[in-house]
Amino acid sequence: MSRIFVLGAALLLTANVSSAAVIPDPHVDAQRANIKGLQTAVLAGGCFWGLQAVFEHVKGVTTVTAGYSGGSAETANYEAVSDGRTGHAEAVRITYDPSQITYGQLLKVFFSVAHDPTELNRQGPDEGTQYRSVIFYSNERQRRIAEAYINQLNHAKVFARAIATHVVGLHGFYRAESYHQDFAITHPDDSYIVANDLPKIANLRKQLPNLYVPRRFTGSRRNSNLQYLRR
């Protein structure tokens, strides 16, 4: 990148680092498990590059896969989903250890730093139903926690506008194309990542330090424990 772009991106990053919402813990949540295990959560909220990058930096998360949910297997590809008429949303499947982090804590990350839950059918520069905010629950416990948390946050008026996040049953998750996986990790200098997604990781570390863990970048930046994250 040119020096001018780097300076502009740095200024934008600094401005965005303080823009995430500070929200309370969920009143309704699952109990922390006594033994290690694996559970999954499927969330959508804007471009899946940013969601994947954020949750790959969350304590207790083992893997995050970018993909599509809400539509059929036949239309679960980037070209089709991009027209906004397939029913799919760009989503991530988060595999986590419930002995280290709860479902409600994952939702706290989702609502506070991973995206803006008040935006309808868009997120930042991206517009269309494929960028809508959705919690895809896989069981009644997840549904109950998600709906209670949304009601809690709306009642507390944490955000200036009502939360637009939908809570719907999960009927399928389809892995996205390989070139989308870990895009922010492998392309940390990409202008879209610098402007839209690196600030989310910085906000995670700043606002939720107990949930943040560093991850290695494979691009030109050495790792995610960068200078701008130390602010």
C-alpha positions in Angstrom: 0.0 0.0 0.0 1.1 3.6 -0.6 2.1 5.8 2.4 -0.9 8.0 1.7 -3.3 5.0 1.9 -1.6 3.7 5.0 -1.9 7.0 6.8 -5.6 7.3 5.7 -6.4 3.8 6.8 -4.6 4.4 10.1 -6.7 7.5 10.8 -9.9 5.6 9.9 -8.9 2.7 12.1 -8.2 5.0 15.0 -11.7 6.6 14.6 -13.4 3.3 14.3 -11.8 1.7 17.4 -13.9 3.7 19.7 -17.2 3.2 17.8 -18.3 -0.2 19.2 -21.1 -0.4 21.7 -20.5 -1.2 25.3 -23.2 -3.7 26.4 -24.0 -5.6 29.5 -23.7 -9.4 30.0 -26.8 -11.4 29.1 -29.2 -12.0 32.0 -30.2 -15.3 30.5 -27.3 -17.6 29.5 -26.2 -21.2 29.5 -24.1 -22.4 32.4 -20.4 -22.8 31.9 -19.7 -26.5 31.3 -17.7 -28.4 33.8 -15.8 -30.4 31.2 -14.4 -29.6 27.8 -16.6 -30.2 24.7 -17.6 -28.7 21.4 -20.7 -26.8 20.5 -21.6 -24.6 17.5 -23.2 -21.3 16.9 -24.2 -19.9 13.5 -24.4 -16.1 13.2 -24.8 -13.6 10.3 -24.1 -9.9 10.3 -22.5 -8.4 7.2 -19.6 -9.7 5.2 -18.4 -13.0 6.6 -14.8 -12.0 6.4 -15.1 -9.7 9.4 -17.3 -12.0 11.4 -14.8 -14.8 10.9 -11.8 -12.6 11.8 -13.5 -11.4 15.0 -14.5 -14.8 16.3 -11.2 -16.3 15.5 -9.8 -14.0 18.2 -12.3 -15.1 20.9 -11.3 -17.2 23.8 -12.7 -20.7 23.7 -13.4 -20.7 20.0 -11.7 -23.5 18.2 -12.7 -23.0 14.5 -14.7 -20.5 12.5 -16.0 -21.3 9.1 -17.4 -18.8 6.6 -20.5 -19.9 4.7 -24.1 -19.4 3.8 -27.4 -20.0 5.8 -31.0 -19.3 5.1 -31.4 -20.7 1.6 -31.0 -23.9 -0.3 -28.0 -26.0 -1.1 -28.4 -25.3 -4.8 -27.9 -21.6 -4.3 -25.2 -21.7 -1.7 -22.4 -20.1 -3.7 -21.0 -16.6 -3.7 -22.2 -15.6 -7.2 -25.8 -16.6 -6.5 -25.9 -15.3 -2.9 -24.5 -11.9 -4.1 -27.7 -11.0 -6.0 -29.6 -11.0 -2.6 -32.5 -13.2 -3.8 -31.5 -16.6 -2.6 -32.6 -16.3 1.0 -29.1 -16.9 2.2 -27.1 -14.6 4.5 -23.3 -14.6 4.6 -22.8 -16.4 7.9 -20.2 -18.0 10.1 -20.3 -21.3 12.0 -18.4 -21.0 15.3 -17.2 -24.1 17.0 -16.4 -23.4 20.7 -15.7 -25.1 24.0 -18.6 -24.4 26.4 -16.2 -24.9 29.4 -14.4 -21.7 28.3 -17.1 -19.5 26.8 -20.9 -19.5 26.9 -23.3 -19.0 24.1 -24.4 -15.7 25.7 -20.8 -14.5 25.7 -20.5 -15.2 22.0 -23.6 -13.1 21.5 -22.1 -10.3 23.5 -19.2 -10.3 21.1 -21.6 -10.4 18.2 -23.7 -7.5 19.4 -20.9 -5.3 20.7 -18.0 -5.5 18.3 -18.7 -7.9 15.4 -21.3 -5.8 13.7 -24.0 -3.2 14.1 -27.2 -5.1 15.0 -29.4 -2.1 14.3 -28.8 -2.0 10.5 -31.4 -3.7 8.4 -30.3 -5.6 5.3 -27.0 -4.0 5.2 -23.7 -3.6 7.2 -21.4 -0.7 6.7 -20.7 -0.4 2.9 -22.5 -3.6 2.0 -26.2 -3.6 1.1 -28.6 -6.5 0.5 -30.5 -9.2 2.4 -27.4 -11.4 2.3 -25.8 -8.9 4.8 -28.7 -9.0 7.2 -28.2 -9.7 10.9 -29.4 -13.1 12.0 -28.9 -15.6 14.8 -29.6 -19.1 13.5 -30.4 -21.1 16.5 -30.0 -24.9 16.6 -32.0 -25.7 19.7 -34.5 -24.1 22.1 -31.8 -23.1 24.6 -30.1 -21.0 21.9 -33.4 -19.4 20.8 -34.3 -18.6 24.4 -30.9 -17.0 25.2 -30.9 -15.0 21.9 -34.4 -13.6 22.2 -34.0 -12.7 25.9 -30.7 -10.9 25.2 -32.3 -8.9 22.4 -35.2 -7.9 24.6 -32.7 -7.0 27.4 -30.7 -4.8 25.1 -33.7 -3.1 23.6 -35.2 -2.5 27.0 -32.0 -0.9 28.3 -31.8 1.2 25.1 -28.2 0.3 24.6 -28.4 1.3 21.0 -29.9 4.4 19.5 -32.2 2.3 17.4 -34.0 -1.0 17.9 -32.0 -4.2 17.2 -32.9 -5.5 13.7 -31.4 -9.0 14.3 -33.7 -11.9 13.3 -33.7 -15.1 15.4 -34.6 -18.0 13.2 -34.1 -21.8 13.2 -31.0 -23.2 11.5 -31.9 -25.4 8.6 -28.5 -25.7 7.0 -25.1 -24.2 6.9 -23.1 -24.4 3.7 -19.3 -23.8 3.7 -18.2 -20.9 1.5 -15.6 -21.2 -1.2 -12.0 -21.7 -0.1 -10.8 -18.3 -1.1 -13.2 -16.7 1.4 -11.9 -18.7 4.4 -9.6 -16.7 6.7 -9.6 -13.9 4.2 -8.7 -11.2 6.8 -6.0 -13.4 8.3 -4.3 -14.0 4.9 -5.0 -10.5 3.5 -4.6 -8.1 6.4 -3.5 -5.3 4.1 -6.6 -5.5 1.9 -8.2 -2.0 1.9 -11.6 -3.4 2.8 -10.2 -5.4 5.7 -8.2 -2.4 7.0 -11.2 -0.1 6.9 -14.0 -2.4 8.0 -12.6 -5.5 9.9 -9.4 -4.7 11.7 -11.2 -2.1 13.8 -13.5 -4.8 15.0 -10.6 -6.9 16.2 -9.1 -3.8 17.9 -12.4 -3.1 19.6 -12.6 -6.7 20.8 -9.3 -6.4 22.5 -10.1 -3.0 23.9 -13.6 -3.7 25.2 -13.5 -7.4 26.0 -9.9 -8.2 26.9 -10.9 -11.2 28.9 -12.3 -12.8 25.8 -9.6 -11.8 23.4 -6.8 -14.0 22.2 -4.2 -13.2 19.5 -4.1 -15.1 16.2 -1.3 -15.3 13.6 -1.6 -13.5 10.4 0.0 -15.1 7.3 0.0 -11.9 5.2 2.7 -9.1 5.4 1.6 -8.2 9.0 3.4 -10.5 11.5 0.4 -11.2 13.8 -2.7 -9.7 15.2 -1.0 -8.4 18.2 -0.3 -5.2 16.3 0.5 -1.7 17.4 -2.9 -0.3 16.8 -4.4 -3.1 19.0 -2.3 -1.8 21.9 -4.2 1.5 22.1 
